[in-house]
Amino acid sequence: MIVIDGSYGEGGGQVLRTSLSLAAITGTPIRIIAIRAGRSKPGLAAQHLTGVRALAAVCQASLRGDKLESSALEFIPGSPPQAGQYTFEVGTAGAVSLVLQTVLLPLALASGDSVVTLRGGTHVAFSPPVTYIEQVFLPTIARMGVRAEVRLRAWGWYPKGGGEVELRVTGNSTITGLNLLERGALQKVRGLAAVTELPSHIPNRMAHRAENLLREANIRATVQPVRERGVAPGAGIFLTASYENSLAGFSSLGRLGVPAEKVAEMAVEEFFEFHKTGAPADVHLADQLLLPAALASERSQYRVAEISTHLTTNAWVIEQFGVAGIAIDEAEKVVAVAPGG
């Protein structure tokens, strides 16, 4: 049994998610201690507990410590990951994207195709929005041979949740390496200014402000204002930058007292800051590419906008399982992943 210290590095939920995915894929029993010790509310929150039980269902694992606020967990896989139809409910506005990332690669390597329904928060703070998963993460790992798609059935914001996503995963995947050192020229920026249960002038104002800012910088942009289906009010803007060789995503969520125009400005500023770096991989993709690269059949290397603590923590977790060696060149901001250690 591998013992993982959940307080290592940034001490958040990524330690848990990566450990669970690798335990399921490799068949290795694990014990995680000091879960999310670096957070203001440590232990398992609702979305983490859902991820634990979801992956336990996928590989028939036995569990100890699977309860809310638990700081220690034992996860003992009972079988290789099993393809099938699954439904998992967070029960709060906890991020379904985090559950999705936990089960995705085990199901991609399973024998057969899977359909997973996830219910909870789809666009909430401190987690990748489902729109980012759909438009940036999944298309990028598709280049590595991981074939999956998401369909957003209903939007779920904090604090009500109530969103629903369908994930379809093609099994029997062979994951190949990724070489992403140059992003090439910017081709376009496209976006979605979305609300639920709010007046149509709000997405129109977000879209108009974002398009104006981008066009002032001589950047071709189209931002679509939409009113979508959801159980409670919510708003946000989601931008995807398409370069010759890569994709990057940026977002901002609406809050009470924050004008629609300001929400748009925050997402556009995030894009401008990334664009100045010249890197192919944004700070979120940098972290998310590590696990598929570690499971690939050959070496990967990619350049990132920022060496985050999230990235270095995830690299440490992967190396605990001995599946890959990871070298991070902080000066050049290049990540090199050699499967097999």
C-alpha positions as CSV (number, residue, x, y, z in Angstrom):
1,M,0.0,0.0,0.0
2,I,1.3,3.4,-1.0
3,V,0.9,6.1,1.7
4,I,0.3,9.6,0.2
5,D,0.7,12.8,2.3
6,G,-2.2,15.0,1.3
7,S,-0.6,18.0,2.9
8,Y,2.3,18.0,0.4
9,G,2.8,21.1,-1.7
10,E,-0.4,23.0,-2.2
11,G,-2.2,20.5,0.0
12,G,-5.4,20.5,-2.0
13,G,-7.8,18.1,-3.8
14,Q,-5.5,17.4,-6.7
15,V,-3.4,15.1,-4.5
16,L,-6.5,13.1,-3.9
17,R,-7.7,13.0,-7.5
18,T,-4.4,12.0,-9.1
19,S,-3.8,9.4,-6.4
20,L,-7.2,7.8,-6.9
21,S,-6.9,7.7,-10.7
22,L,-3.5,6.1,-10.5
23,A,-4.6,3.6,-7.8
24,A,-7.5,2.5,-10.1
25,I,-5.3,2.3,-13.2
26,T,-2.4,0.5,-11.6
27,G,-4.4,-1.6,-9.2
28,T,-2.4,-0.2,-6.3
29,P,-3.9,0.1,-2.8
30,I,-3.4,3.5,-1.3
31,R,-3.8,5.4,2.0
32,I,-4.1,9.1,1.8
33,I,-3.5,11.1,5.1
34,A,-3.9,14.8,5.9
35,I,-6.4,15.2,3.0
36,R,-6.6,18.8,1.8
37,A,-4.7,19.9,4.9
38,G,-3.7,23.1,3.1
39,R,-7.3,24.3,2.8
40,S,-9.4,26.4,5.2
41,K,-11.9,23.5,5.5
42,P,-9.7,20.4,5.3
43,G,-10.8,16.9,4.7
44,L,-13.2,15.5,2.1
45,A,-15.8,18.0,0.7
46,A,-18.9,16.8,-1.2
47,Q,-17.2,16.8,-4.7
48,H,-14.2,14.9,-3.3
49,L,-16.3,12.3,-1.6
50,T,-18.3,11.9,-4.8
51,G,-15.1,11.4,-6.8
52,V,-13.9,8.7,-4.3
53,R,-17.2,6.8,-4.5
54,A,-17.4,7.2,-8.3
55,L,-14.0,5.7,-8.8
56,A,-14.7,3.0,-6.2
57,A,-17.7,2.0,-8.3
58,V,-15.6,2.0,-11.5
59,C,-13.0,-0.4,-10.1
60,Q,-15.0,-2.1,-7.4
61,A,-12.8,-0.7,-4.7
62,S,-13.2,-1.2,-1.0
63,L,-13.0,2.0,1.1
64,R,-12.3,3.2,4.6
65,G,-12.7,6.8,5.7
66,D,-15.2,7.7,2.9
67,K,-17.2,10.3,4.7
68,L,-17.5,14.1,4.7
69,E,-14.6,16.0,6.3
70,S,-12.6,12.8,6.6
71,S,-8.8,13.5,6.7
72,A,-7.7,10.0,5.9
73,L,-8.8,7.5,3.3
74,E,-8.0,3.9,2.2
75,F,-8.8,2.9,-1.3
76,I,-8.2,-0.7,-2.4
77,P,-9.1,-1.5,-6.0
78,G,-11.0,-4.8,-6.5
79,S,-10.7,-5.0,-10.3
80,P,-9.4,-3.1,-13.3
81,P,-11.6,-0.1,-14.3
82,Q,-14.9,-1.3,-15.7
83,A,-16.7,0.4,-18.6
84,G,-20.4,1.0,-18.2
85,Q,-23.1,3.5,-17.6
86,Y,-22.8,5.5,-14.4
87,T,-24.6,8.3,-12.6
88,F,-22.9,10.3,-9.8
89,E,-24.5,13.2,-7.9
90,V,-22.4,15.7,-5.9
91,G,-25.6,16.8,-4.1
92,T,-24.3,20.4,-3.8
93,A,-22.7,23.0,-6.1
94,G,-19.5,21.0,-5.7
95,A,-17.6,20.9,-9.1
96,V,-18.6,18.0,-11.4
97,S,-15.5,18.8,-13.5
98,L,-13.3,17.5,-10.6
99,V,-15.3,14.2,-10.5
100,L,-15.0,14.0,-14.3
101,Q,-11.2,14.4,-14.2
102,T,-11.0,11.6,-11.5
103,V,-12.8,9.0,-13.6
104,L,-11.9,10.0,-17.1
105,L,-8.5,8.3,-17.7
106,P,-9.4,5.1,-15.8
107,L,-12.5,4.8,-18.1
108,A,-10.5,5.7,-21.2
109,L,-8.2,2.8,-20.5
110,A,-11.0,0.4,-19.7
111,S,-12.2,-2.3,-22.2
112,G,-15.3,-0.7,-23.7
113,D,-17.1,2.6,-23.9
114,S,-18.7,4.4,-21.0
115,V,-21.4,7.0,-20.4
116,V,-21.3,9.0,-17.2
117,T,-24.0,11.4,-15.9
118,L,-22.7,13.9,-13.4
119,R,-24.9,16.3,-11.4
120,G,-23.8,19.3,-9.3
121,G,-21.9,22.5,-10.0
122,T,-20.8,22.9,-13.6
123,H,-19.4,26.5,-13.4
124,V,-18.1,27.3,-9.9
125,A,-15.1,29.0,-8.5
126,F,-11.7,27.2,-7.8
127,S,-12.4,24.5,-10.4
128,P,-12.3,24.2,-14.2
129,P,-15.6,25.1,-15.7
130,V,-17.2,22.4,-17.8
131,T,-16.9,24.8,-20.8
132,Y,-13.1,24.7,-20.3
133,I,-13.1,20.9,-20.1
134,E,-15.2,20.8,-23.3
135,Q,-13.3,23.4,-25.4
136,V,-9.7,23.2,-24.1
137,F,-8.8,20.1,-22.1
138,L,-10.6,17.3,-24.1
139,P,-9.6,18.6,-27.5
140,T,-5.9,18.8,-26.3
141,I,-5.8,15.2,-24.9
142,A,-7.7,14.0,-28.0
143,R,-4.3,14.7,-29.7
144,M,-2.9,12.1,-27.3
145,G,-5.5,9.5,-28.1
146,V,-8.0,10.0,-25.3
147,R,-11.4,10.2,-26.9
148,A,-14.1,11.7,-24.8
149,E,-16.9,14.4,-25.1
150,V,-19.1,16.2,-22.7
151,R,-22.7,17.5,-23.2
152,L,-23.9,20.2,-20.9
153,R,-27.5,19.4,-20.1
154,A,-28.1,22.1,-17.4
155,W,-25.9,24.8,-15.9
156,G,-25.2,24.7,-12.2
157,W,-23.7,27.7,-10.2
158,Y,-22.8,28.2,-6.6
159,P,-24.6,27.9,-4.2
160,K,-27.6,26.0,-5.7
161,G,-25.8,23.6,-8.1
162,G,-28.4,21.6,-10.1
163,G,-26.2,21.3,-13.2
164,E,-26.0,18.2,-15.3
165,V,-23.3,16.9,-17.6
166,E,-23.1,13.8,-19.8
167,L,-19.6,12.4,-20.3
168,R,-19.0,9.9,-23.1
169,V,-15.7,8.1,-23.0
170,T,-14.3,5.8,-25.7
171,G,-12.4,2.9,-24.0
172,N,-9.4,0.8,-25.1
173,S,-7.4,4.0,-25.5
174,T,-3.7,4.0,-26.4
175,I,-2.2,7.3,-25.1
176,T,0.6,8.8,-27.1
177,G,3.1,11.5,-26.1
178,L,2.6,15.2,-26.7
179,N,5.2,17.7,-28.0
180,L,3.9,21.2,-27.4
181,L,6.8,23.7,-27.2
182,E,5.5,26.3,-29.7
183,R,1.9,27.6,-29.8
184,G,2.1,29.4,-33.2
185,A,0.1,32.5,-34.1
186,L,-3.2,33.4,-32.5
187,Q,-6.0,32.5,-34.9
188,K,-9.0,33.8,-33.0
189,V,-10.7,34.1,-29.7
190,R,-14.3,32.8,-29.3
191,G,-16.4,33.0,-26.2
192,L,-19.7,32.4,-24.5
193,A,-21.4,35.0,-22.2
194,A,-24.0,32.9,-20.4
195,V,-26.7,33.4,-17.8
196,T,-29.5,31.4,-16.3
197,E,-32.6,32.9,-14.7
198,L,-31.4,36.4,-15.4
199,P,-32.3,39.1,-18.0
200,S,-30.9,38.9,-21.5
201,H,-29.2,42.3,-21.2
202,I,-26.6,40.8,-18.8
203,P,-25.0,38.4,-21.3
204,N,-25.3,41.0,-24.0
205,R,-23.3,43.5,-21.9
206,M,-20.6,40.9,-21.1
207,A,-20.3,39.8,-24.7
208,H,-20.2,43.4,-26.0
209,R,-17.5,44.5,-23.5
210,A,-15.3,41.5,-24.1
211,E,-15.5,41.9,-27.9
212,N,-14.7,45.6,-27.7
213,L,-11.6,45.1,-25.5
214,L,-10.3,42.3,-27.8
215,R,-10.9,44.3,-31.0
216,E,-9.2,47.3,-29.5
217,A,-6.1,45.0,-29.2
218,N,-6.6,44.0,-32.9
219,I,-7.7,40.5,-31.9
220,R,-10.4,38.8,-33.9
221,A,-13.1,37.8,-31.5
222,T,-16.7,36.5,-31.4
223,V,-18.5,36.2,-28.0
224,Q,-22.0,34.7,-28.1
225,P,-24.5,35.9,-25.5
226,V,-26.8,33.1,-24.4
227,R,-29.5,32.5,-21.8
228,E,-29.3,28.8,-20.7
229,R,-31.2,26.3,-18.6
230,G,-30.5,26.2,-14.9
231,V,-32.3,25.9,-11.6
232,A,-31.0,29.2,-10.2
233,P,-29.6,32.6,-11.3
234,G,-26.0,32.7,-12.4
235,A,-23.7,34.4,-14.9
236,G,-20.2,34.0,-16.4
237,I,-18.1,34.5,-19.5
238,F,-15.8,31.9,-21.0
239,L,-13.2,32.6,-23.6
240,T,-11.2,30.1,-25.7
241,A,-8.1,31.3,-27.5
242,S,-7.2,29.2,-30.6
243,Y,-3.5,29.2,-31.6
244,E,-1.9,27.3,-34.5
245,N,-0.8,24.5,-32.2
246,S,-2.7,24.9,-28.9
247,L,-5.8,26.0,-27.1
248,A,-6.2,28.1,-23.9
249,G,-9.2,29.0,-21.8
250,F,-10.1,31.9,-19.5
251,S,-13.2,32.7,-17.5
252,S,-14.9,34.9,-15.0
253,L,-18.0,34.3,-12.9
254,G,-20.6,36.9,-12.1
255,R,-21.2,38.0,-8.5
256,L,-23.7,40.2,-6.8
257,G,-22.6,43.8,-7.0
258,V,-20.2,43.2,-9.9
259,P,-21.3,44.8,-13.1
260,A,-21.5,42.6,-16.2
261,E,-18.8,44.7,-17.9
262,K,-16.4,44.1,-15.1
263,V,-17.0,40.3,-15.3
264,A,-16.0,40.5,-18.9
265,E,-13.0,42.6,-18.2
266,M,-11.6,40.1,-15.7
267,A,-11.7,37.3,-18.3
268,V,-10.2,39.4,-21.0
269,E,-7.4,40.5,-18.7
270,E,-6.6,36.9,-17.8
271,F,-6.3,36.2,-21.6
272,F,-4.0,39.2,-22.2
273,E,-1.7,38.1,-19.3
274,F,-1.4,34.6,-20.8
275,H,-1.0,35.9,-24.4
276,K,2.1,37.9,-23.3
277,T,3.9,34.8,-22.1
278,G,4.1,33.2,-25.5
279,A,3.5,29.7,-23.9
280,P,1.3,27.1,-25.5
281,A,-0.2,25.8,-22.2
282,D,-2.1,27.9,-19.8
283,V,-1.6,27.4,-16.0
284,H,-4.6,25.0,-15.8
285,L,-3.7,22.9,-18.8
286,A,-0.1,22.7,-17.5
287,D,-1.3,20.7,-14.5
288,Q,-4.0,18.7,-16.3
289,L,-1.6,17.3,-19.0
290,L,0.7,15.7,-16.5
291,L,-1.4,12.5,-15.8
292,P,-2.1,11.6,-19.5
293,A,1.5,12.3,-20.3
294,A,2.6,10.0,-17.5
295,L,0.4,7.2,-18.9
296,A,1.5,7.7,-22.5
297,S,3.6,5.2,-24.6
298,E,6.4,7.7,-25.1
299,R,7.9,10.9,-23.8
300,S,6.1,14.2,-23.7
301,Q,7.3,17.8,-23.4
302,Y,5.4,21.0,-23.3
303,R,6.0,24.6,-22.4
304,V,3.8,26.4,-19.8
305,A,2.9,29.9,-18.9
306,E,3.6,29.4,-15.2
307,I,5.2,26.8,-12.9
308,S,2.4,26.6,-10.3
309,T,2.5,24.8,-7.0
310,H,-0.5,22.8,-8.4
311,L,1.8,21.6,-11.2
312,T,4.8,20.6,-8.9
313,T,2.5,19.0,-6.4
314,N,0.8,16.9,-9.1
315,A,4.2,15.9,-10.4
316,W,5.2,14.7,-7.0
317,V,2.1,12.6,-6.6
318,I,2.6,10.9,-10.0
319,E,6.2,10.0,-9.1
320,Q,5.1,8.3,-5.9
321,F,3.5,5.6,-8.1
322,G,6.7,5.1,-10.2
323,V,4.8,5.4,-13.5
324,A,6.8,8.3,-14.9
325,G,9.8,10.5,-14.3
326,I,9.0,14.2,-14.5
327,A,11.5,17.0,-15.0
328,I,10.4,20.7,-14.7
329,D,12.8,23.3,-16.1
330,E,11.8,26.4,-14.2
331,A,14.0,28.8,-16.3
332,E,12.5,27.6,-19.7
333,K,9.1,26.7,-18.2
334,V,9.3,23.3,-19.9
335,V,7.8,20.1,-18.5
336,A,9.2,16.8,-19.6
337,V,7.5,13.5,-18.8
338,A,9.1,10.2,-19.3
339,P,6.7,7.2,-18.8
340,G,8.1,4.3,-16.9
341,G,10.2,6.5,-14.7
